[in-house]
Amino acid sequence: MITRICLSVAVSMLLFAGSASAQEYMNPGGAGAQQYPIMNMVADRVIQKYQQMTCEQVWQQKNQPKPPMEVNAIAALKNDPQMRIVFINKVAPTIVNKMFDCGLIP
């Protein structure tokens, strides 16, 4: 679940930047993030957004339909499995902790 604003930025950046091929899986903050500098910047914004969101905002976002730009960003990550791994490894701890704190997961 990625915020709408960050995904709008993500789609634009991912579409214009293209993707480099990853040589190895990422360790958070490691070489993988360096191979995808624009994705890394987008991931940092997603992390910051989730850190600042209230539980009410997270709940409201959960029930909203995905805008076209978010769908495109997800498609870009689906088309580049290595970049997706790097992105998820970076944003997952923050998002999952927020979801847990807000009661979205047990």
Biopython code that builds the backbone (N, CA, C, O; Angstrom):
import numpy as np
from Bio.PDB.StructureBuilder import StructureBuilder

atoms = [
    (1, "MET", "N", (0.857, -1.154, 0.000)),
    (1, "MET", "CA", (0.000, 0.000, 0.000)),
    (1, "MET", "C", (0.913, 1.229, 0.000)),
    (1, "MET", "O", (1.563, 1.517, 1.005)),
    (2, "ILE", "N", (0.963, 1.934, -1.090)),
    (2, "ILE", "CA", (1.855, 3.072, -1.215)),
    (2, "ILE", "C", (1.011, 4.321, -1.401)),
    (2, "ILE", "O", (-0.008, 4.292, -2.091)),
    (3, "THR", "N", (1.428, 5.401, -0.795)),
    (3, "THR", "CA", (0.624, 6.618, -0.840)),
    (3, "THR", "C", (0.477, 7.133, -2.248)),
    (3, "THR", "O", (1.359, 6.955, -3.087)),
    (4, "ARG", "N", (-0.640, 7.769, -2.498)),
    (4, "ARG", "CA", (-0.971, 8.271, -3.829)),
    (4, "ARG", "C", (0.050, 9.304, -4.323)),
    (4, "ARG", "O", (0.486, 9.242, -5.472)),
    (5, "ILE", "N", (0.420, 10.224, -3.483)),
    (5, "ILE", "CA", (1.342, 11.286, -3.890)),
    (5, "ILE", "C", (2.691, 10.703, -4.266)),
    (5, "ILE", "O", (3.265, 11.059, -5.295)),
    (6, "CYS", "N", (3.189, 9.816, -3.441)),
    (6, "CYS", "CA", (4.499, 9.237, -3.705)),
    (6, "CYS", "C", (4.481, 8.404, -4.976)),
    (6, "CYS", "O", (5.464, 8.381, -5.718)),
    (7, "LEU", "N", (3.373, 7.722, -5.234)),
    (7, "LEU", "CA", (3.311, 6.910, -6.433)),
    (7, "LEU", "C", (3.242, 7.758, -7.687)),
    (7, "LEU", "O", (3.766, 7.363, -8.728)),
    (8, "SER", "N", (2.613, 8.899, -7.608)),
    (8, "SER", "CA", (2.594, 9.797, -8.762)),
    (8, "SER", "C", (4.013, 10.193, -9.121)),
    (8, "SER", "O", (4.399, 10.187, -10.290)),
    (9, "VAL", "N", (4.775, 10.533, -8.114)),
    (9, "VAL", "CA", (6.177, 10.881, -8.334)),
    (9, "VAL", "C", (6.934, 9.648, -8.823)),
    (9, "VAL", "O", (7.769, 9.751, -9.721)),
    (10, "ALA", "N", (6.653, 8.505, -8.247)),
    (10, "ALA", "CA", (7.350, 7.269, -8.597)),
    (10, "ALA", "C", (7.146, 6.918, -10.061)),
    (10, "ALA", "O", (8.099, 6.581, -10.764)),
    (11, "VAL", "N", (5.908, 6.998, -10.519)),
    (11, "VAL", "CA", (5.625, 6.646, -11.905)),
    (11, "VAL", "C", (6.406, 7.536, -12.848)),
    (11, "VAL", "O", (7.053, 7.054, -13.778)),
    (12, "SER", "N", (6.346, 8.827, -12.610)),
    (12, "SER", "CA", (7.061, 9.764, -13.476)),
    (12, "SER", "C", (8.545, 9.454, -13.496)),
    (12, "SER", "O", (9.166, 9.406, -14.558)),
    (13, "MET", "N", (9.105, 9.246, -12.326)),
    (13, "MET", "CA", (10.542, 9.004, -12.247)),
    (13, "MET", "C", (10.927, 7.669, -12.871)),
    (13, "MET", "O", (11.920, 7.578, -13.593)),
    (14, "LEU", "N", (10.143, 6.640, -12.589)),
    (14, "LEU", "CA", (10.475, 5.320, -13.121)),
    (14, "LEU", "C", (10.338, 5.274, -14.633)),
    (14, "LEU", "O", (11.149, 4.641, -15.310)),
    (15, "LEU", "N", (9.330, 5.932, -15.165)),
    (15, "LEU", "CA", (9.127, 5.917, -16.609)),
    (15, "LEU", "C", (10.239, 6.661, -17.336)),
    (15, "LEU", "O", (10.669, 6.225, -18.404)),
    (16, "PHE", "N", (10.712, 7.772, -16.783)),
    (16, "PHE", "CA", (11.743, 8.548, -17.450)),
    (16, "PHE", "C", (13.141, 7.987, -17.195)),
    (16, "PHE", "O", (14.028, 8.124, -18.037)),
    (17, "ALA", "N", (13.334, 7.372, -16.068)),
    (17, "ALA", "CA", (14.668, 6.906, -15.714)),
    (17, "ALA", "C", (14.998, 5.570, -16.344)),
    (17, "ALA", "O", (16.165, 5.276, -16.604)),
    (18, "GLY", "N", (13.988, 4.762, -16.591)),
    (18, "GLY", "CA", (14.251, 3.418, -17.049)),
    (18, "GLY", "C", (14.797, 2.604, -15.897)),
    (18, "GLY", "O", (14.819, 3.074, -14.759)),
    (19, "SER", "N", (15.233, 1.406, -16.172)),
    (19, "SER", "CA", (15.767, 0.615, -15.076)),
    (19, "SER", "C", (17.071, -0.037, -15.492)),
    (19, "SER", "O", (17.211, -0.548, -16.603)),
    (20, "ALA", "N", (18.013, -0.006, -14.577)),
    (20, "ALA", "CA", (19.279, -0.690, -14.792)),
    (20, "ALA", "C", (19.112, -2.114, -14.304)),
    (20, "ALA", "O", (18.268, -2.385, -13.450)),
    (21, "SER", "N", (19.889, -3.001, -14.824)),
    (21, "SER", "CA", (19.729, -4.367, -14.352)),
    (21, "SER", "C", (20.570, -4.593, -13.108)),
    (21, "SER", "O", (21.737, -4.206, -13.047)),
    (22, "ALA", "N", (19.959, -5.224, -12.124)),
    (22, "ALA", "CA", (20.638, -5.432, -10.841)),
    (22, "ALA", "C", (21.537, -6.652, -10.921)),
    (22, "ALA", "O", (21.174, -7.656, -11.534)),
    (23, "GLN", "N", (22.701, -6.570, -10.309)),
    (23, "GLN", "CA", (23.633, -7.687, -10.292)),
    (23, "GLN", "C", (23.430, -8.574, -9.068)),
    (23, "GLN", "O", (23.813, -9.744, -9.076)),
    (24, "GLU", "N", (22.834, -8.023, -8.026)),
    (24, "GLU", "CA", (22.619, -8.786, -6.811)),
    (24, "GLU", "C", (21.410, -8.239, -6.080)),
    (24, "GLU", "O", (20.959, -7.125, -6.345)),
    (25, "TYR", "N", (20.890, -9.033, -5.158)),
    (25, "TYR", "CA", (19.776, -8.565, -4.352)),
    (25, "TYR", "C", (20.275, -7.551, -3.349)),
    (25, "TYR", "O", (21.453, -7.525, -2.993)),
    (26, "MET", "N", (19.365, -6.725, -2.906)),
    (26, "MET", "CA", (19.750, -5.599, -2.068)),
    (26, "MET", "C", (19.798, -5.932, -0.590)),
    (26, "MET", "O", (18.954, -6.658, -0.064)),
    (27, "ASN", "N", (20.794, -5.390, 0.055)),
    (27, "ASN", "CA", (20.800, -5.260, 1.501)),
    (27, "ASN", "C", (20.321, -3.838, 1.734)),
    (27, "ASN", "O", (20.782, -2.930, 1.042)),
    (28, "PRO", "N", (19.404, -3.601, 2.691)),
    (28, "PRO", "CA", (18.904, -2.243, 2.874)),
    (28, "PRO", "C", (20.046, -1.237, 2.950)),
    (28, "PRO", "O", (20.967, -1.377, 3.755)),
    (29, "GLY", "N", (19.965, -0.216, 2.090)),
    (29, "GLY", "CA", (20.995, 0.806, 2.042)),
    (29, "GLY", "C", (22.245, 0.365, 1.305)),
    (29, "GLY", "O", (23.228, 1.105, 1.258)),
    (30, "GLY", "N", (22.223, -0.836, 0.725)),
    (30, "GLY", "CA", (23.405, -1.375, 0.081)),
    (30, "GLY", "C", (23.472, -1.088, -1.399)),
    (30, "GLY", "O", (22.902, -0.111, -1.885)),
    (31, "ALA", "N", (24.179, -1.957, -2.117)),
    (31, "ALA", "CA", (24.450, -1.751, -3.536)),
    (31, "ALA", "C", (23.177, -1.676, -4.363)),
    (31, "ALA", "O", (23.135, -0.922, -5.335)),
    (32, "GLY", "N", (22.144, -2.424, -4.018)),
    (32, "GLY", "CA", (20.907, -2.402, -4.792)),
    (32, "GLY", "C", (20.306, -1.021, -4.872)),
    (32, "GLY", "O", (19.849, -0.602, -5.935)),
    (33, "ALA", "N", (20.301, -0.311, -3.766)),
    (33, "ALA", "CA", (19.748, 1.044, -3.747)),
    (33, "ALA", "C", (20.585, 1.965, -4.630)),
    (33, "ALA", "O", (20.040, 2.878, -5.250)),
    (34, "GLN", "N", (21.872, 1.747, -4.698)),
    (34, "GLN", "CA", (22.748, 2.576, -5.517)),
    (34, "GLN", "C", (22.526, 2.320, -7.002)),
    (34, "GLN", "O", (22.779, 3.202, -7.822)),
    (35, "GLN", "N", (22.060, 1.134, -7.359)),
    (35, "GLN", "CA", (21.810, 0.809, -8.759)),
    (35, "GLN", "C", (20.531, 1.462, -9.273)),
    (35, "GLN", "O", (20.351, 1.597, -10.483)),
    (36, "TYR", "N", (19.669, 1.855, -8.394)),
    (36, "TYR", "CA", (18.396, 2.469, -8.751)),
    (36, "TYR", "C", (18.246, 3.787, -7.991)),
    (36, "TYR", "O", (17.421, 3.869, -7.080)),
    (37, "PRO", "N", (19.004, 4.800, -8.329)),
    (37, "PRO", "CA", (18.988, 6.027, -7.523)),
    (37, "PRO", "C", (17.620, 6.717, -7.490)),
    (37, "PRO", "O", (17.238, 7.258, -6.453)),
    (38, "ILE", "N", (16.886, 6.709, -8.588)),
    (38, "ILE", "CA", (15.582, 7.368, -8.604)),
    (38, "ILE", "C", (14.583, 6.568, -7.779)),
    (38, "ILE", "O", (13.818, 7.136, -6.999)),
    (39, "MET", "N", (14.591, 5.244, -7.954)),
    (39, "MET", "CA", (13.713, 4.393, -7.151)),
    (39, "MET", "C", (14.050, 4.550, -5.673)),
    (39, "MET", "O", (13.157, 4.557, -4.825)),
    (40, "ASN", "N", (15.329, 4.675, -5.368)),
    (40, "ASN", "CA", (15.769, 4.858, -3.986)),
    (40, "ASN", "C", (15.200, 6.150, -3.403)),
    (40, "ASN", "O", (14.771, 6.179, -2.250)),
    (41, "MET", "N", (15.199, 7.211, -4.198)),
    (41, "MET", "CA", (14.653, 8.487, -3.756)),
    (41, "MET", "C", (13.136, 8.368, -3.529)),
    (41, "MET", "O", (12.603, 8.903, -2.557)),
    (42, "VAL", "N", (12.461, 7.671, -4.426)),
    (42, "VAL", "CA", (11.014, 7.464, -4.277)),
    (42, "VAL", "C", (10.736, 6.637, -3.026)),
    (42, "VAL", "O", (9.817, 6.948, -2.268)),
    (43, "ALA", "N", (11.515, 5.595, -2.809)),
    (43, "ALA", "CA", (11.339, 4.760, -1.620)),
    (43, "ALA", "C", (11.523, 5.583, -0.347)),
    (43, "ALA", "O", (10.780, 5.407, 0.619)),
    (44, "ASP", "N", (12.502, 6.475, -0.343)),
    (44, "ASP", "CA", (12.710, 7.339, 0.820)),
    (44, "ASP", "C", (11.490, 8.214, 1.085)),
    (44, "ASP", "O", (11.124, 8.445, 2.238)),
    (45, "ARG", "N", (10.863, 8.698, 0.019)),
    (45, "ARG", "CA", (9.656, 9.520, 0.180)),
    (45, "ARG", "C", (8.482, 8.695, 0.689)),
    (45, "ARG", "O", (7.692, 9.171, 1.504)),
    (46, "VAL", "N", (8.365, 7.468, 0.214)),
    (46, "VAL", "CA", (7.298, 6.586, 0.699)),
    (46, "VAL", "C", (7.492, 6.321, 2.189)),
    (46, "VAL", "O", (6.538, 6.377, 2.965)),
    (47, "ILE", "N", (8.713, 6.037, 2.580)),
    (47, "ILE", "CA", (9.022, 5.787, 3.992)),
    (47, "ILE", "C", (8.669, 7.008, 4.838)),
    (47, "ILE", "O", (8.028, 6.886, 5.882)),
    (48, "GLN", "N", (9.090, 8.178, 4.381)),
    (48, "GLN", "CA", (8.804, 9.403, 5.123)),
    (48, "GLN", "C", (7.297, 9.626, 5.244)),
    (48, "GLN", "O", (6.810, 10.010, 6.307)),
    (49, "LYS", "N", (6.571, 9.391, 4.178)),
    (49, "LYS", "CA", (5.118, 9.589, 4.188)),
    (49, "LYS", "C", (4.461, 8.651, 5.209)),
    (49, "LYS", "O", (3.610, 9.087, 5.983)),
    (50, "TYR", "N", (4.844, 7.379, 5.217)),
    (50, "TYR", "CA", (4.258, 6.440, 6.164)),
    (50, "TYR", "C", (4.627, 6.780, 7.603)),
    (50, "TYR", "O", (3.827, 6.566, 8.514)),
    (51, "GLN", "N", (5.807, 7.299, 7.811)),
    (51, "GLN", "CA", (6.204, 7.688, 9.160)),
    (51, "GLN", "C", (5.362, 8.849, 9.673)),
    (51, "GLN", "O", (5.145, 8.976, 10.878)),
    (52, "GLN", "N", (4.889, 9.690, 8.768)),
    (52, "GLN", "CA", (4.120, 10.866, 9.154)),
    (52, "GLN", "C", (2.613, 10.636, 9.160)),
    (52, "GLN", "O", (1.880, 11.437, 9.740)),
    (53, "MET", "N", (2.132, 9.573, 8.537)),
    (53, "MET", "CA", (0.698, 9.322, 8.444)),
    (53, "MET", "C", (0.119, 8.896, 9.785)),
    (53, "MET", "O", (0.770, 8.215, 10.577)),
    (54, "THR", "N", (-1.114, 9.313, 10.019)),
    (54, "THR", "CA", (-1.840, 8.821, 11.183)),
    (54, "THR", "C", (-2.514, 7.508, 10.796)),
    (54, "THR", "O", (-2.635, 7.187, 9.614)),
    (55, "CYS", "N", (-2.947, 6.762, 11.794)),
    (55, "CYS", "CA", (-3.662, 5.514, 11.511)),
    (55, "CYS", "C", (-4.952, 5.789, 10.738)),
    (55, "CYS", "O", (-5.339, 5.010, 9.867)),
    (56, "GLU", "N", (-5.602, 6.879, 11.055)),
    (56, "GLU", "CA", (-6.828, 7.227, 10.332)),
    (56, "GLU", "C", (-6.539, 7.432, 8.844)),
    (56, "GLU", "O", (-7.313, 6.992, 7.995)),
    (57, "GLN", "N", (-5.442, 8.090, 8.531)),
    (57, "GLN", "CA", (-5.070, 8.303, 7.134)),
    (57, "GLN", "C", (-4.750, 6.975, 6.444)),
    (57, "GLN", "O", (-5.111, 6.771, 5.285)),
    (58, "VAL", "N", (-4.077, 6.081, 7.156)),
    (58, "VAL", "CA", (-3.759, 4.768, 6.587)),
    (58, "VAL", "C", (-5.053, 4.003, 6.297)),
    (58, "VAL", "O", (-5.195, 3.412, 5.226)),
    (59, "TRP", "N", (-5.987, 4.012, 7.235)),
    (59, "TRP", "CA", (-7.268, 3.321, 7.046)),
    (59, "TRP", "C", (-8.035, 3.912, 5.863)),
    (59, "TRP", "O", (-8.592, 3.167, 5.057)),
    (60, "GLN", "N", (-8.070, 5.241, 5.752)),
    (60, "GLN", "CA", (-8.784, 5.883, 4.644)),
    (60, "GLN", "C", (-8.150, 5.525, 3.306)),
    (60, "GLN", "O", (-8.854, 5.252, 2.334)),
    (61, "GLN", "N", (-6.851, 5.528, 3.258)),
    (61, "GLN", "CA", (-6.144, 5.213, 2.019)),
    (61, "GLN", "C", (-6.406, 3.782, 1.582)),
    (61, "GLN", "O", (-6.503, 3.500, 0.388)),
    (62, "LYS", "N", (-6.519, 2.889, 2.540)),
    (62, "LYS", "CA", (-6.720, 1.474, 2.242)),
    (62, "LYS", "C", (-7.973, 1.237, 1.414)),
    (62, "LYS", "O", (-7.991, 0.345, 0.567)),
    (63, "ASN", "N", (-9.011, 2.015, 1.644)),
    (63, "ASN", "CA", (-10.294, 1.794, 0.989)),
    (63, "ASN", "C", (-10.494, 2.609, -0.281)),
    (63, "ASN", "O", (-11.555, 2.522, -0.901)),
    (64, "GLN", "N", (-9.509, 3.393, -0.682)),
    (64, "GLN", "CA", (-9.644, 4.212, -1.883)),
    (64, "GLN", "C", (-9.152, 3.445, -3.107)),
    (64, "GLN", "O", (-8.207, 2.662, -3.012)),
    (65, "PRO", "N", (-9.794, 3.668, -4.260)),
    (65, "PRO", "CA", (-9.306, 3.022, -5.486)),
    (65, "PRO", "C", (-7.938, 3.584, -5.881)),
    (65, "PRO", "O", (-7.614, 4.734, -5.583)),
    (66, "LYS", "N", (-7.156, 2.760, -6.550)),
    (66, "LYS", "CA", (-5.821, 3.180, -6.966)),
    (66, "LYS", "C", (-5.926, 4.077, -8.200)),
    (66, "LYS", "O", (-6.613, 3.732, -9.161)),
    (67, "PRO", "N", (-5.247, 5.222, -8.175)),
    (67, "PRO", "CA", (-5.234, 6.087, -9.357)),
    (67, "PRO", "C", (-4.372, 5.456, -10.464)),
    (67, "PRO", "O", (-3.550, 4.583, -10.186)),
    (68, "PRO", "N", (-4.560, 5.898, -11.717)),
    (68, "PRO", "CA", (-3.797, 5.319, -12.838)),
    (68, "PRO", "C", (-2.283, 5.378, -12.640)),
    (68, "PRO", "O", (-1.577, 4.448, -13.030)),
    (69, "MET", "N", (-1.780, 6.448, -12.047)),
    (69, "MET", "CA", (-0.323, 6.545, -11.869)),
    (69, "MET", "C", (0.193, 5.465, -10.918)),
    (69, "MET", "O", (1.292, 4.944, -11.111)),
    (70, "GLU", "N", (-0.587, 5.131, -9.901)),
    (70, "GLU", "CA", (-0.171, 4.073, -8.984)),
    (70, "GLU", "C", (-0.174, 2.728, -9.693)),
    (70, "GLU", "O", (0.726, 1.912, -9.494)),
    (71, "VAL", "N", (-1.176, 2.501, -10.512)),
    (71, "VAL", "CA", (-1.246, 1.260, -11.291)),
    (71, "VAL", "C", (-0.023, 1.158, -12.194)),
    (71, "VAL", "O", (0.557, 0.081, -12.330)),
    (72, "ASN", "N", (0.373, 2.270, -12.813)),
    (72, "ASN", "CA", (1.558, 2.279, -13.682)),
    (72, "ASN", "C", (2.842, 2.018, -12.902)),
    (72, "ASN", "O", (3.732, 1.317, -13.384)),
    (73, "ALA", "N", (2.940, 2.575, -11.706)),
    (73, "ALA", "CA", (4.131, 2.343, -10.879)),
    (73, "ALA", "C", (4.232, 0.877, -10.493)),
    (73, "ALA", "O", (5.316, 0.294, -10.524)),
    (74, "ILE", "N", (3.117, 0.290, -10.134)),
    (74, "ILE", "CA", (3.102, -1.129, -9.781)),
    (74, "ILE", "C", (3.503, -1.973, -10.981)),
    (74, "ILE", "O", (4.243, -2.948, -10.844)),
    (75, "ALA", "N", (3.011, -1.595, -12.161)),
    (75, "ALA", "CA", (3.379, -2.316, -13.385)),
    (75, "ALA", "C", (4.878, -2.214, -13.645)),
    (75, "ALA", "O", (5.507, -3.195, -14.039)),
    (76, "ALA", "N", (5.456, -1.027, -13.426)),
    (76, "ALA", "CA", (6.899, -0.857, -13.624)),
    (76, "ALA", "C", (7.683, -1.759, -12.687)),
    (76, "ALA", "O", (8.688, -2.346, -13.087)),
    (77, "LEU", "N", (7.235, -1.875, -11.444)),
    (77, "LEU", "CA", (7.919, -2.753, -10.490)),
    (77, "LEU", "C", (7.725, -4.222, -10.854)),
    (77, "LEU", "O", (8.619, -5.038, -10.630)),
    (78, "LYS", "N", (6.568, -4.563, -11.411)),
    (78, "LYS", "CA", (6.338, -5.950, -11.847)),
    (78, "LYS", "C", (7.233, -6.316, -13.027)),
    (78, "LYS", "O", (7.638, -7.469, -13.171)),
    (79, "ASN", "N", (7.536, -5.336, -13.864)),
    (79, "ASN", "CA", (8.355, -5.593, -15.041)),
    (79, "ASN", "C", (9.850, -5.687, -14.740)),
    (79, "ASN", "O", (10.618, -6.147, -15.584)),
    (80, "ASP", "N", (10.264, -5.266, -13.574)),
    (80, "ASP", "CA", (11.677, -5.327, -13.201)),
    (80, "ASP", "C", (11.785, -5.978, -11.819)),
    (80, "ASP", "O", (11.804, -5.286, -10.802)),
    (81, "PRO", "N", (11.854, -7.303, -11.791)),
    (81, "PRO", "CA", (11.854, -8.017, -10.509)),
    (81, "PRO", "C", (12.977, -7.596, -9.556)),
    (81, "PRO", "O", (12.762, -7.538, -8.345)),
    (82, "GLN", "N", (14.157, -7.305, -10.079)),
    (82, "GLN", "CA", (15.253, -6.908, -9.202)),
    (82, "GLN", "C", (14.987, -5.544, -8.569)),
    (82, "GLN", "O", (15.257, -5.342, -7.385)),
    (83, "MET", "N", (14.458, -4.611, -9.358)),
    (83, "MET", "CA", (14.135, -3.302, -8.805)),
    (83, "MET", "C", (13.021, -3.433, -7.770)),
    (83, "MET", "O", (13.040, -2.752, -6.744)),
    (84, "ARG", "N", (12.056, -4.302, -8.035)),
    (84, "ARG", "CA", (10.962, -4.534, -7.081)),
    (84, "ARG", "C", (11.511, -5.059, -5.760)),
    (84, "ARG", "O", (11.081, -4.624, -4.692)),
    (85, "ILE", "N", (12.442, -5.975, -5.826)),
    (85, "ILE", "CA", (13.044, -6.532, -4.611)),
    (85, "ILE", "C", (13.728, -5.433, -3.803)),
    (85, "ILE", "O", (13.580, -5.356, -2.584)),
    (86, "VAL", "N", (14.472, -4.591, -4.498)),
    (86, "VAL", "CA", (15.180, -3.491, -3.825)),
    (86, "VAL", "C", (14.171, -2.554, -3.171)),
    (86, "VAL", "O", (14.336, -2.162, -2.016)),
    (87, "PHE", "N", (13.119, -2.195, -3.919)),
    (87, "PHE", "CA", (12.102, -1.278, -3.413)),
    (87, "PHE", "C", (11.393, -1.860, -2.193)),
    (87, "PHE", "O", (11.269, -1.192, -1.167)),
    (88, "ILE", "N", (10.934, -3.088, -2.301)),
    (88, "ILE", "CA", (10.196, -3.710, -1.199)),
    (88, "ILE", "C", (11.084, -3.897, 0.017)),
    (88, "ILE", "O", (10.648, -3.659, 1.144)),
    (89, "ASN", "N", (12.324, -4.321, -0.195)),
    (89, "ASN", "CA", (13.228, -4.484, 0.944)),
    (89, "ASN", "C", (13.443, -3.177, 1.691)),
    (89, "ASN", "O", (13.662, -3.173, 2.903)),
    (90, "LYS", "N", (13.381, -2.080, 0.970)),
    (90, "LYS", "CA", (13.610, -0.792, 1.607)),
    (90, "LYS", "C", (12.366, -0.269, 2.330)),
    (90, "LYS", "O", (12.472, 0.206, 3.460)),
    (91, "VAL", "N", (11.186, -0.349, 1.698)),
    (91, "VAL", "CA", (9.986, 0.268, 2.275)),
    (91, "VAL", "C", (9.207, -0.650, 3.211)),
    (91, "VAL", "O", (8.457, -0.167, 4.060)),
    (92, "ALA", "N", (9.369, -1.950, 3.073)),
    (92, "ALA", "CA", (8.539, -2.891, 3.828)),
    (92, "ALA", "C", (8.595, -2.719, 5.343)),
    (92, "ALA", "O", (7.540, -2.717, 5.977)),
    (93, "PRO", "N", (9.770, -2.574, 5.957)),
    (93, "PRO", "CA", (9.768, -2.457, 7.423)),
    (93, "PRO", "C", (8.915, -1.300, 7.939)),
    (93, "PRO", "O", (8.174, -1.455, 8.910)),
    (94, "THR", "N", (9.018, -0.154, 7.295)),
    (94, "THR", "CA", (8.246, 1.012, 7.732)),
    (94, "THR", "C", (6.759, 0.788, 7.519)),
    (94, "THR", "O", (5.959, 1.065, 8.413)),
    (95, "ILE", "N", (6.375, 0.289, 6.347)),
    (95, "ILE", "CA", (4.959, 0.092, 6.032)),
    (95, "ILE", "C", (4.348, -0.980, 6.926)),
    (95, "ILE", "O", (3.256, -0.789, 7.462)),
    (96, "VAL", "N", (5.026, -2.086, 7.088)),
    (96, "VAL", "CA", (4.484, -3.178, 7.908)),
    (96, "VAL", "C", (4.363, -2.747, 9.365)),
    (96, "VAL", "O", (3.370, -3.069, 10.017)),
    (97, "ASN", "N", (5.340, -2.036, 9.880)),
    (97, "ASN", "CA", (5.244, -1.554, 11.263)),
    (97, "ASN", "C", (4.068, -0.601, 11.432)),
    (97, "ASN", "O", (3.356, -0.674, 12.434)),
    (98, "LYS", "N", (3.853, 0.290, 10.470)),
    (98, "LYS", "CA", (2.720, 1.214, 10.544)),
    (98, "LYS", "C", (1.403, 0.435, 10.487)),
    (98, "LYS", "O", (0.479, 0.719, 11.248)),
    (99, "MET", "N", (1.322, -0.537, 9.591)),
    (99, "MET", "CA", (0.108, -1.351, 9.487)),
    (99, "MET", "C", (-0.149, -2.109, 10.789)),
    (99, "MET", "O", (-1.292, -2.210, 11.234)),
    (100, "PHE", "N", (0.900, -2.634, 11.392)),
    (100, "PHE", "CA", (0.754, -3.343, 12.655)),
    (100, "PHE", "C", (0.278, -2.388, 13.749)),
    (100, "PHE", "O", (-0.642, -2.709, 14.501)),
    (101, "ASP", "N", (0.905, -1.219, 13.834)),
    (101, "ASP", "CA", (0.522, -0.224, 14.843)),
    (101, "ASP", "C", (-0.926, 0.216, 14.669)),
    (101, "ASP", "O", (-1.603, 0.527, 15.649)),
    (102, "CYS", "N", (-1.404, 0.243, 13.432)),
    (102, "CYS", "CA", (-2.761, 0.716, 13.150)),
    (102, "CYS", "C", (-3.792, -0.414, 13.156)),
    (102, "CYS", "O", (-4.969, -0.171, 12.889)),
    (103, "GLY", "N", (-3.377, -1.625, 13.450)),
    (103, "GLY", "CA", (-4.319, -2.741, 13.546)),
    (103, "GLY", "C", (-4.749, -3.301, 12.200)),
    (103, "GLY", "O", (-5.768, -3.988, 12.122)),
    (104, "LEU", "N", (-4.004, -3.025, 11.143)),
    (104, "LEU", "CA", (-4.346, -3.568, 9.822)),
    (104, "LEU", "C", (-3.854, -4.994, 9.656)),
    (104, "LEU", "O", (-4.366, -5.733, 8.814)),
    (105, "ILE", "N", (-2.878, -5.384, 10.441)),
    (105, "ILE", "CA", (-2.417, -6.762, 10.466)),
    (105, "ILE", "C", (-2.309, -7.179, 11.920)),
    (105, "ILE", "O", (-2.064, -6.348, 12.794)),
    (106, "PRO", "N", (-2.493, -8.473, 12.183)),
    (106, "PRO", "CA", (-2.513, -8.919, 13.596)),
    (106, "PRO", "C", (-1.224, -8.704, 14.359)),
    (106, "PRO", "O", (-1.142, -9.042, 15.540)),
]
sb = StructureBuilder()
sb.init_structure("model")
sb.init_model(0)
sb.init_chain("A")
sb.init_seg("    ")
for serial, (resi, resn, name, xyz) in enumerate(atoms, 1):
    if name == "N":
        sb.init_residue(resn, " ", resi, " ")
    sb.init_atom(name, np.array(xyz, "f"), 0.0, 1.0, " ", f" {name:<3s}", serial, name[0])
structure = sb.get_structure()
